[in-house]
Each structure stands twice: as C-alpha cells, then as structure tokens.
C-alpha cells in the first residue's frame, strides 16, 4: 500500500472514531469527566500495550469532554470543526514560520488576521500583531515590549508594573522572568466587584514610591480569570497617559466582547492600549494554543527582539514576513490559519452571537442562584464566569462544605466545576463555554448538590 493510501485509510478510521466520540459527548446524561486517581491513571498507561486504535479509544475514555454540556470548568474552548480542520492541515504541513520560506502562507495569513482583528478592537489600520503559543507567552512579550519602549530612558532605575490584584499569575511570572523580582509587581487593590478602582491606582503609585520603584506599565484586565470582571479601561487608559505608562490589556478571555454590539461597551477604552492579548483558544472556538498579541504601533513589535541571525535573515531591517523577528518562538505552528478558518465569511458575526448567548446564560444562572435559598454569588457576572457557593448551617465551615460539594460533583461526573479563592474565601466557579449548556442543566446541578448536601 502506498504511503498516501495508508494515511487515507487510517485517517478515515480516526475520523469515524472521533465523530462517534463527538456524538456521544453531546448526551448530558453521560459522564463529562471520568475522574480517577493520578496513581490509577499512571498505572494504566504504564502497562498499556495496545495498538493505535486502542490507544486513541483509551485517551478518549479517560479525558474530560469539553463538548459535553456539563463541561463548565476551565476557560478552554469547545473547538469548532473549522478550527479543528485547520489544525490538521497545519500538522500535516508542519511548516514553521520564523522565516518566510518556511512559512509563506503562515506569515501572510498571520498578518491578514492580526490586522483584521486590530480593526475590530478599534486600533489604527497601521496596527498589527503576532501569534504566540499561549497567553502567558503573549503577556511576557508585551511586558518585554513595555520595557523596550519605556526603560531606555530610565537606565539604573528600579522598575515595576502596576496590575490588578485579580490578574492572572502569568503577569507576575513575566516580571520575575525579566529579573525584577517580587518587588517588580505592584498590585492594585480592587473594589467590591473585583475591578480596579481610581483609589487603588493612587495607592499603588504610593506603594511604588515607597519601594523606590518607577512604574513603566499598567495592565488592564478584560476580563479577570477568577470572576470574569472587566476593568474600567477608560479609567486605565487615562491613567496611563497621565503617568506616561505603557498600557497593556490582558483580554485573553474577554476580548471577544468586541465581536458583540451588546457587550463591546465592556471593553471601551481598549482601543487606547499599546498591546492587547487575545486567546483564540478560549472564546473563539479555536484549539489550543492559539494566542494573538496585538500592537497599536507595529514598530514596537520589532523593538523587543532585535538579535541578528544570519542563517535566518540578513540586515534589511524589520520584515513582517519573518515572524521570528518578533517572537520568542522560532518554529511555530500555523496558528493564524485556525483563526482565519473560524472568522472568515460570517464567522465574526457567529462568534458575537455565541458570546452574547454565553454571557446571557451566566446572568440567568446568577439570578437563579440569588432567588434560591442558601445560595450566593461573589459578584454580578460581567462575562460567562460565575462564582457561587452554598451557605451551610452556622455550625458547618463554609469552605469545607463547598469543597465537599465540588468533590461530589466531580465523582458524579455529569458536571465539571472548578473552584477559586476570592479574598481568602472558597467559591465554586463555572465558565460557560459550551453552547449546548442550558439553564435547566445548571439548575439540575445545584438541585443535585442540595439533595446530596
């Protein structure tokens, strides 16, 4: 059998296997997470000796199904067929994109997609962006860009970044990677709704001065990971201008509000950002990892990485078609193709409708919890994330009680719910990613928790 025929035969068999899996995953009565202990999982794979088909079958049976209506856990996309197919093509081609010859289509598509999305965010038509493997790497690149833009005039000074106390930990990690240590992050105290406040910004400046640190950047959240809260980006953009700070917006999850006419007011001011992080593998139905880092000023995207590499490119200066000039990565997947596949045609309109549907569902779920005895929410949801908990009898520890609820849900398997701590308090947390998840299924979940409690 020729190699191409062998590939075709095995690929058709795998497609059938995956299609059967997707069909079964849509049944809300089945398990969403087949939980087992780490030791048992390792024991199985340590002894596994089956064939290719058996291996895939075992992986499917032992993995969380993000396509299941009960998948309401982490911020991981339910990938669309368009995004999946684009990933397959990328894997078959296996083209890197650091240099043009190895990524002719990839680099051109990356430029088209980044410029189109820059316009959606209200950035100038001269803006552009780059794709990176994940939001953590994009945020690190943004912080490096801020340093390259602001630090040359501050030689010898100790620098810092101002960021919400609800920000994703990768911002703190990025600052530590840059060598600024724990003192390089100044957390801005948030208000009751977990968004940055004007008073918190003023206090952060005072703390920076006390530490002998010079702020060079401020990071806005659109939205936060724990509660899905959007910062007031108009407030932050004005603050950045007043204090000559680089303005970065971590819109990894909630930047998709820009696709919706009814929700985009939540990101008003994002058009003033110097850089924006957007994870397409969260709310854009694209497989992970696919992250876009947008730059208002294209020149700034080259300033961060200016090393010479004669074996890749010469000394002609910035060249958009060599993406390696602007990223940490050299060999990089054809991520832009995934986004193009999902957004071309009427894709952006469909994404906007999807965002609206999930945000509406979160608000409806929150209202249901508020009307129900013994349940409370941490804050009114601004996105598709809801933090909630059940209030036990006075003699029972609330944190332990809600942790037990999550464990029972986990072992039941029909719903996958995660948790977070907000100002020291344990909360159950859902992120409503699956368009098949309904309010009825969420009510069924909390009813189950009540009966078993």
N, C-alpha and C positions, 0 to 999 in steps of 0.2 A: 504494500500500500504506500503510495506517495505520501510525503510528509504533510502536504496540504490536505489530502484526503483524510489522513489520520487526525489532523487538527479538527477538520469539519465534523467528523464522526463523534469525537469526544466532546466538542463544543456543543453540539446538538443535544447530547445526553445531559450535559451540565445545565443547559438552558431549561430542559424539561424538569430537571431536579429542582432548580431554583424557582421555576414557575409554580410547581406543586407546593413548594415551601411558602411562597407568597400567598397562594390561595388559602392555605391552611392558616396562615398568620392573621388573616382578617377575621377569624372567628373569635369573638370576645370571650366565649366560654372556655376556650383553651388557655393554656399557660402562656404568659408573656415572658416570664423568667423562670427557667428550670433550675432553681438555686440548688447548689451542692457545696460542700465544704471545699476549700482550696486543696486539702490533702487528698480528698477523693477525686477531684478533677485531675490532679497531677498523677495519681496512681493509675487512672485510666489511660492517660496519654503516655505514661512511662512504659506501659505494657502493650500499647496499640501496635498492631502489625497488619492491619487490613489493607485493601487496595485503595486506589484513588477515589472511587465512588463511595466506599465505606468511610473514608476519611472525611469527605465533604458532608456525608449524612450525619456523622457524629458531631462535627462542628456545628451544623445547623441545629441539632437537637440540644446542644449544650450551651447555646448562646442566647442572649436577650434578643427578642424580636422587636425591633424598632417599628415594624409595620403593624404590630398588634395594637388594637385600640386602647389597651391597658398600659401601653408604654407612655408614661407621663413622668419620667425621671429626669435624666440629664439633657443638656442642650445639644443633642445630636440629631441631625436631620433624618427624616424619613425620605431617603433619596428617591427622586423621580426616575422614570425609565430613561428620560433624556440624559440625565446626569450619569446614570449607570452605564449606558451605552458609550458615552463619550470617554468614560474611564477605561472601558475595554479597549477602545481604539488606541488610547494613549499607552496602555500596557503592551499592546501588540507592537506598536511602533518603537516604544522605548527610546524616544528621542529626548536628549537633554536640551536645554535652551540657553545655556550660558553664552554660547556663541551662535551667530546667525546660521552657519552652515548646518549645525546640529539641531537647530530649532527654527527652521524657516517659517513654517506655518505657526508654530507655537508662539514665537515672538511677535509676529504680525497680529495674531488673534489677541494676545495679551494686551497689545497697545490699543486695539479697537475696543475691547471690553472695558479696559480701565478708563478710557476717555469717555465712553458712553455712560458709565456709572458715575464718573466725576460730574457729569452734567446733571444726572439725577439728584445728586447731593447738592447741586447749586454752585459747584466750583466753576472757575473760568474755563472756557473752551481750550485754553492752553494747558490745563492741568492733565496729569496722567497718573499712572500707578504701576505697581509691581505685584506679582503674586508670590506668596511665601507659604511654606508648609506649616500653617497654624497661626493663631492669633498671638501666641506668646512670642514667636519669632518676629511677627509684624510689629508688635509693641516694642520689642527690643530695638528693631531697626528704626522705629520712629524716635525713640529716645537717643539713639546714636545720631540721627539727623538733627535733633534739637541741639545736641552738644556741638556738632559740627557748625551749626548756624550761629549759636549764641556764645559758645565758650572761647573762641579765639580772642575775643576782646577782653576776656576775664582770666588771663593767664595768672596762675598762682592762687586764685581764689578757690575756696571750698564751695562746691556747687550742690544743688538739690533740686528735686522735683516736687511739686505740690499735687496731691492726688487724694481723692475721696477715701475716707476710712472704710468704704464699702467696695473699693476697687478690687479687681482680680489680682491675685497674688503675683501674677507674672510681671506687673509693673515694678513691684518691689524687687523681684528677682532680676529684672533688667538693670535696675540701678546698681544692684550689688555686683552684677557681671561687669559693669562699667568701672568698678573699683571704688565706688563712693560709700559703700558700707551701709549699715542700718541708718546712719545719720543723714544719708543722702535722700531719704524719703521723708517728707513732711505730710502727715496725714491731716486732711481737712475734716473737721468734725461735721457730721451730717445732722440734718433736722429730724423731726419725728418721723417723716415719711422716707427717711434714708437718702435724701438728696442733699447736695452741697448747699450751704447757706452763705449769705453775704457775711454774717458774723464769723462763721467758720473760716472763711477766706482771710479775714483780717487777723484772726487769732493765729492762723498758720504762718502769716508773714512775721508776726511777733516771735513765734517759736523758731523760725528760720534765723532771725536776727540773734536770738539768744544762743543759738548753736554756732553762730558765726558762719552761716551758710548763705550763699547767694542763689535764689531761685532762678532757673533758666526756662522752666516749662511748667505748664499746668495741664492736667489730664482730666477731661470730662467723660462721664460715663453715660452711654446710651445703648444699653442700659446696664445696671449692675447685675452681677451674676446671681447673687443671693435672692434679691427681691424683685428684680426686673424694673427698678426705678430709674427714671431718666433724670439726669441733672438738668438744671436750667442753663442751657448752652449759650443763651444770650447774655446771661449774667457772667458766665465764664469767659466768653469772648471779649466782653468789655473789660473785664479784669485783666486779661492777658494783654490787651492793648495798652491799658494804663501803666502796667508794670513791665512792658517790653518782654513778654514771655512767649515762648513757643506754645501754641495751642494745639494739643493733640486730643482727638476724641476716640475713645475706645468704643466703637459702635459694632463690635464683633457680633453681638446678638441682635440688638435693637435698631441697627441702622436701616433695616428693611422697612421701617415706618415710612421712609421716603417713597416707597412704592405705592403708598395708600394716601388718597386725598383726605380721608377722615383721620388718619393717625399721624401724618407728617408734621403736624404742628408740635408734636413732642420733640422733634429734633430741630426746631427753629434755632438758628444760630450756627448750625453745623457747617454752613457754607463759609463761615469765617475761619474754620480750622486750617492749620498748616498741614496736618496729616490726619488721616482717618483710617481706622482698622475696621474691616468688614469680613466676617467669617461667612462665606457662602455655604459652608457645611453645617450651618445652624438653621437659619430660617429661609434659605434659598433652595432647599431640597437638592443639594449637591453633595456627593460623597466626600468624606474627609480624606485628607486635609486639603482645604481649598480656601485660602485667605488672601484678600486684596488689601494692599496698603496704598491709599491714595495720597498724592501730594498736590497741594494747591500750586506750588511752584516746581515745575519739572526740574529745574536746575538743582534744587535741593536734594533730589533723589540721587544725583551723581556725586554730591559732595561727601557723602558718608563713606563710600568705598572708592578710593582713588588709586588703589595699588596698580602697579604695572605688571602685566602678564604677557610677555612677548609671544608665548606659544598659543595664546588665545586671541589677543587683539593688539594692535600697534599703538601709536601715539596720536591718533587722529582726533582725540578728544571724545566727549560724550557721544555715544551712538546708541539709540534706543533699541536697535536690533541685536545688541549684545546684552542680554538681561543680566549676565554675570557682573556687569559693571555696577549694578545697583542692589545686589543681594548678597547675603551671606552664602547662599547656596550656589553651587556650580551646576551639577547635574540636578535638574528639577523636572518634575512631572509637567505634562501639558495641561496645567490647571485652568488656564483661560478657556480652553475648549469646552470644559464641563459647564462653565458659566454661560458661554455663548449658546450651547445646546439648550439650556434651560430658559434663557431670556429672549432668544430670537423669536420673531413673529409676535404673537400676543403674549409671550411669556411673562413680561414685566407686569402686565395687567393681571394675569392669573396669580402672580406672586402677591400683588397688592390685595387681591380678594382673599387669598389664603391667610395673609397677615391679619386682615380685618376679622375673619372668621375665628381665628385662634385667640385674638385679643378679646373679642366679644364673649367667647366661651369662658375665658378667665374671669371676666367681670361677673358673668352669670353664676359661676361656681362660687365666687366670693360672696355674692348676695345670698346664695342658698345657705352657705355656712353661717352667715350672720343671723339669718332667720331661724336657724336650727338651734335647739337647746344644747348647751355645753360645748359649742364650737366657737372659735375666734380666729380672726386673721391678723397677721402682723401689720399690714398696711393695705390700703386700697390698691389693687393691681393696676399698673400702668402698661403692662405688656401681657405676655401669655404665661407669666410666672406667678404662682400664688403660694404664699407661706401661711400655714394654718396649724392649729393644734386643738386638741380636745381638752377641756378643763375638767380635771378629776375632782373627786370629793376632797375636802380640805385636808384629810389625813394622808393623802397619797401624794408623793412627789410628782409634779407635773412633767418634769423632764423624763424621768424613768417611765412614767405612764405612756407618754407619746412615743418613746423609743420602743416600748413593747408593742404598740400599735403598728409601727413600721415593720418590726420583725414578723408579726403575724401576717401582714400583707405580703411580705417577701416570701414567706413559706407557703402561703396560699397560691401565689404565682400568677394570679389574674391581673394584678396591677403592680407596676414597678414605681414606687415612690421613694424619693431620697429625703435627706434631711439637711438642715443648716443650723448654725447658731447665730443669732442676732443679739448683740449686746449681752452675750452670755446665756441667752435663753434658747432652749432646744425647740425647733419648729419642724414640722413636716413640710415638704416642699414639692410642688409639681410644676413641670414645664410642659405645656400642652402643645406638643409638636405634631401629633398625628391628626390629620383632618378627619379620620374616622372616629375619633374620640367624641363622645356625646355627653351632654349634661346628665342624662339618665344613667350612663355608666359610672360617672363620678358620684352621683347620689347613691348608687348601688354600693360603691366602695365605702363611703362613710357609714352607710347603714350596716355593712358588714363589720366595720370597726366598732360600731356601737353595740351590736349584738354580742360580739366576742369580748367586749371590754368588761 
